Amino acid sequence: MILQETYTLANGLAIPKLALGTWQVSQQDVEPAVKSALEIGYRHIDTAAAYANEVGVGAAIKKSGIPPEEIFITTKVPAEFKTYEKAKASIEKSLELLGKIDLILIHAPKPWIQMHMHFPRRYYKENPEVWKAFEEAYEAKKVGAIGVSNFQIKDLENLKAHSKIKPLVNQICVHIGKVPLDLIEYCKQEGILVEAYSPIATGKILKNTKVTDIAQKYGVGTAQLCIKFCLQLGLLPLPKTIHAEYMKKNSELDFEISEEDMQTLLQIKKI
């Protein structure tokens, strides 16, 4: 069962292979959603300071009665925080709200508004400053692992050149129709686990007949096929839902996509 399976990060830390994503889940909705996920058997919850729902995530975990060491929590320092001081303060605040952090990520290599505008500046000087706060938190055992999100190869190379500890994770957008194979392969060669956010393409993929036809062939839902696709690429998918029935369905992945169908899905260029 996928909910009991783990990957092993380069530092030896076990990380559950499937996580519940909480992007765009309100503070009000996140506590019951995380509660449902934990009851179903999820043991990896992904949040971020920018999601403004860490309070609810922390409350659900505290009330669950499950020992904290059995739950893996990922959070992120806001993309806009590009100084050592702001990053350090953000980590401390997230620790206070969540109770623990197993994995902390830099949310993006540059502020979100610049990401969306494809602003050329890469913050090559600032990201290593943020990373210094991450390394200190890791060495002080305040966090179990450190990583990044939305980093491209050039961002990773810059960080590698100016740091002591290499990122253990890179969380990026991956779904059928958007598979950055060069970046995924680079990360694999560097021992960086790739996490796939928006594995169901924020729902748009559910209308793609090529994908739905393949899902029907296996007798599974389209979302299940999309999540399994990411797993078979060696990625860690982060499907988001607040509905318990979908959480359960998303974890029912006891099937194998054939190599031929994987190639067909990889050839889909846009959703």
C-alpha positions in Angstrom: 0.0 0.0 0.0 1.5 3.3 -1.1 0.7 5.1 2.1 3.1 2.8 3.9 5.9 3.2 1.4 8.8 5.6 1.6 11.7 7.1 -0.4 15.0 7.6 1.4 16.6 11.0 1.1 20.3 11.4 0.5 20.8 12.0 4.3 19.1 8.7 5.1 15.7 10.2 6.2 12.6 8.3 5.2 9.9 10.3 3.5 6.5 8.9 2.7 6.0 8.5 -1.1 2.6 10.2 -1.2 1.7 13.5 0.5 -1.5 15.6 0.9 -1.0 19.0 -0.7 -2.7 21.9 1.0 -2.1 24.8 -1.5 -5.1 27.0 -1.7 -6.8 25.3 1.3 -8.1 27.8 3.7 -7.3 27.9 7.4 -10.9 26.9 8.1 -10.8 23.9 5.7 -7.3 22.6 6.3 -7.8 21.2 9.8 -10.7 18.8 8.9 -8.9 18.0 5.6 -5.6 17.0 7.4 -7.7 15.1 10.1 -9.3 13.1 7.3 -6.0 12.4 5.6 -4.4 11.1 8.8 -7.4 8.9 9.5 -7.2 7.4 6.0 -3.5 6.7 6.6 -1.6 9.6 5.1 1.6 10.4 7.0 3.0 13.2 4.9 1.4 16.7 4.9 2.7 19.5 2.6 2.1 23.1 3.6 3.9 26.5 3.4 4.0 29.8 5.2 2.5 31.4 2.1 -0.5 29.2 2.3 -1.5 30.8 5.6 -2.8 27.5 6.9 0.1 26.2 9.1 -2.0 26.9 12.2 -4.7 24.5 11.0 -2.2 21.9 9.9 -0.5 22.0 13.3 -3.8 21.8 15.2 -4.9 18.7 13.2 -1.7 16.9 13.9 -1.7 17.8 17.6 -5.4 16.6 17.9 -4.8 13.4 15.9 -3.3 11.5 18.7 -0.7 10.1 16.3 2.9 10.4 17.6 4.5 13.4 15.9 7.5 11.3 14.8 5.1 9.2 12.7 4.0 12.2 10.6 6.2 13.9 8.0 5.6 17.7 7.7 6.9 19.8 4.8 6.7 23.5 4.8 8.3 26.4 2.9 9.8 29.8 3.5 8.1 32.4 1.4 9.6 33.1 -2.1 9.7 36.8 -1.2 12.0 36.3 1.8 15.5 36.6 0.3 17.6 37.5 3.4 19.2 35.3 6.0 17.3 37.1 8.8 13.9 36.7 7.2 14.5 33.1 6.4 15.6 32.3 9.9 12.6 34.1 11.4 10.3 32.2 9.0 11.7 28.8 10.0 11.2 29.7 13.7 7.6 30.8 13.1 6.7 27.7 11.2 8.3 25.5 13.9 6.1 27.3 16.5 2.9 26.8 14.5 3.5 23.2 13.3 5.3 21.8 16.3 8.0 20.2 14.1 9.4 20.4 10.6 10.7 17.4 8.8 11.5 19.2 5.5 11.8 23.0 4.9 12.0 24.4 1.3 12.8 27.7 -0.3 9.4 28.2 -2.0 10.9 29.7 -5.2 14.2 31.1 -6.5 12.6 34.5 -6.8 9.5 36.3 -5.6 6.2 34.9 -7.0 5.2 38.0 -8.9 8.5 37.8 -10.7 8.1 34.0 -11.3 4.8 34.7 -13.1 6.3 37.6 -15.1 9.3 35.5 -16.1 11.5 38.3 -14.6 15.1 37.6 -15.6 16.8 38.2 -12.3 17.7 34.9 -10.6 18.7 36.1 -7.0 22.0 34.2 -7.2 23.5 36.2 -4.3 20.3 36.1 -2.1 19.4 32.4 -2.3 22.7 31.3 -0.7 21.9 33.7 2.1 18.5 32.1 2.7 20.2 28.7 2.4 22.7 29.6 5.2 19.7 29.9 7.5 18.5 26.5 6.3 21.9 24.9 6.9 22.0 26.3 10.4 18.5 25.0 11.2 19.5 21.6 9.8 22.8 21.4 11.7 20.9 22.4 14.9 18.5 19.5 14.2 15.5 21.9 14.2 14.6 20.4 10.8 15.1 17.0 9.4 15.9 17.9 5.8 16.4 21.0 3.6 15.5 21.6 0.0 14.0 23.9 -2.6 11.0 24.4 -4.8 10.6 25.6 -8.4 14.4 25.7 -8.8 15.8 25.2 -12.3 19.2 23.7 -13.0 21.0 27.0 -13.0 19.5 27.9 -9.6 20.6 24.5 -8.2 24.1 24.9 -9.6 24.4 28.3 -8.1 23.3 27.0 -4.7 25.6 24.1 -4.9 28.6 26.4 -5.6 27.9 28.6 -2.6 26.8 26.1 0.1 28.0 23.3 2.3 24.9 21.1 2.1 23.2 20.2 -1.2 19.4 20.4 -1.4 17.8 17.1 -0.7 14.5 17.9 -2.5 13.3 20.0 -5.4 9.5 20.4 -5.4 8.3 21.4 -8.9 5.2 21.3 -11.0 5.0 18.0 -12.9 2.0 16.4 -14.5 1.1 14.6 -17.7 1.7 17.2 -20.4 4.3 19.0 -18.3 7.3 16.8 -17.6 10.7 18.6 -17.4 12.8 15.5 -18.1 16.1 17.4 -18.2 15.5 18.9 -14.7 14.3 15.6 -13.3 17.3 13.7 -14.7 19.7 16.4 -13.3 18.1 16.1 -9.8 18.4 12.3 -9.9 22.1 12.5 -10.8 22.6 14.9 -7.9 20.7 12.8 -5.4 17.9 15.3 -5.1 14.4 13.8 -4.8 11.9 15.5 -7.1 8.4 16.1 -5.6 5.6 16.7 -8.1 3.0 19.4 -7.2 -0.2 19.8 -9.2 0.1 16.2 -10.4 -3.5 16.4 -11.7 -2.8 19.7 -13.5 -5.2 21.5 -11.1 -8.0 19.4 -12.5 -7.6 20.4 -16.2 -6.3 16.9 -17.0 -9.6 15.3 -16.2 -11.0 16.6 -19.5 -8.3 15.1 -21.6 -9.7 12.2 -23.5 -6.3 10.6 -24.3 -5.6 10.4 -20.5 -9.1 9.4 -19.5 -9.1 6.6 -22.1 -5.9 5.1 -20.7 -7.3 5.4 -17.1 -10.4 3.5 -18.2 -8.2 0.7 -19.6 -6.8 0.1 -16.1 -10.2 0.5 -14.4 -9.1 3.5 -12.4 -9.9 7.2 -12.2 -8.0 9.8 -14.2 -6.5 11.3 -11.0 -5.3 7.9 -9.9 -3.6 7.4 -13.3 -1.9 10.8 -13.0 -0.6 10.1 -9.5 0.7 6.7 -10.5 2.4 8.2 -13.5 4.5 10.5 -11.3 5.3 7.6 -8.9 6.5 5.5 -11.9 8.8 8.3 -12.9 10.4 8.1 -9.4 8.7 11.3 -8.1 6.8 12.1 -5.0 3.3 13.4 -5.9 1.4 16.0 -3.8 -2.2 15.7 -4.8 -4.5 18.3 -3.2 -8.0 17.8 -2.1 -10.2 18.5 1.0 -12.6 15.6 0.3 -11.9 12.4 2.2 -13.4 10.2 -0.6 -10.8 11.7 -3.1 -8.0 11.3 -0.6 -8.8 7.6 -0.3 -9.2 7.2 -4.0 -5.8 9.0 -4.6 -4.1 6.4 -2.4 -5.6 3.4 -4.1 -2.7 2.8 -6.6 -2.4 -0.9 -6.8 -1.8 -1.1 -10.5 1.1 -0.7 -12.9 1.1 1.5 -16.1 2.7 -0.4 -18.9 5.9 1.0 -20.5 4.0 1.6 -23.7 1.3 3.6 -22.0 4.0 5.5 -20.0 5.6 6.5 -23.3 2.2 7.6 -24.7 1.6 9.7 -21.7 5.1 11.2 -21.8 4.5 12.3 -25.4 1.5 14.4 -24.5 2.9 17.9 -24.7 0.2 20.1 -23.3 -2.9 19.8 -21.2 
